């Protein structure tokens, strides 16, 4: 059996999503050895969404963990949307606006761009490593992988998403439940022609076109303030960011019962067939909405089945802990998932760097407070605007 050679005080991070990479950058900055193990074979193996809304929580976390030039690159590749979430009816009459919590930073960024920035400079990220289980021996935590290898460290962090194998072993009573919502995502290139489809007010944090039975089209821009290649040349000449063309994320959301197809059948649809399905659902809506969906790039279309964590009471801290969706997955209805995941990563890195004997316990107490509050807020917004199932009784 092959064992990764790491210092005794190494932190093992399972998962290379936003929370895990934010943690790894913070540990690197603090001089704490760590290694990241990701089951996907490559960073761009799966489509997980396109645009992310980053507010002050995420920006503060990135500023805390990244070298200054990479934080500046993040800001240079982030769009500055209008601070609003307007709601339109199917004929594009603006009917109301969702109140947003005021935070001084409001940015939209391409998800993969942010992930590339967070990967920069980390030489300890191993892809194609499917975590199977962990065991504790004295003061050591051992991670076992499907290929028969193992890694040993002093702390193990599950940053492995909503389906977290770490959580299933560590907190088997922690529940993930279906929200009842499905979203079909697509991507519209922003050209001179397609920009005319959107009112100026739609270049906002997020805009909702509300349809019958609380179905909706959600749109949000990723519009770069300067050419991406120029920003890289100025701030990180060795980094080549893959994506550089502006676009509008466009997603159709509805209750799962309103689809004739099962989740498996929806996932099996081609991009063209998924686009046609959405076009059928928006028949009779304003012609500009039809043209928005017609402008989807077919190969960018995919399904997300939205699930949520159920908040649980405190647990006794150990050398195993969790960040991001592994412990507080939530619907996107509050725009908080990415922000809280990166907040977790920065907070845990700071806690471990403090050297306090109860560092993990202190981190977890604070993480439960803001993380589960975000789960509840997202569930309430999802129920209000999209008919999301409420959290189980006693947990809402």
Secondary structure, DSSP 8 states (H G I E B T S, - for coil): --EE---TT-EEEE--SHHHHHHHHHHHHHT--EEEEESSSSTTSS---SEEEEEHHHHHHHHHHS-HHHHHHHHHT-B--BS--EEE-TT--EEEE------S-EEEEEHHHHHHHHHTT---EEES--EEEEEEETTEEEEEETTS-EEEESEEEE---TT-HHHHHH-TT--EEEEEEEEEEEEEE--HHHHTTS-GGGSBS-EEEE-GGG-EEEEEEE--SS-HHHHHHHH-TT---S--S-EEEEEEEEEGGG-SS-HHHHHHS-HHHHHHHHHHHTTTS-HHHHHHHHTB-GGG-EEEEEEEE---------SEEE-THHHH---GGGS-HHHHHHHHHHHHHHHHHHT-TTHHHHHHHHHHHHHHHHHHHHHHHHHHHH------TT--
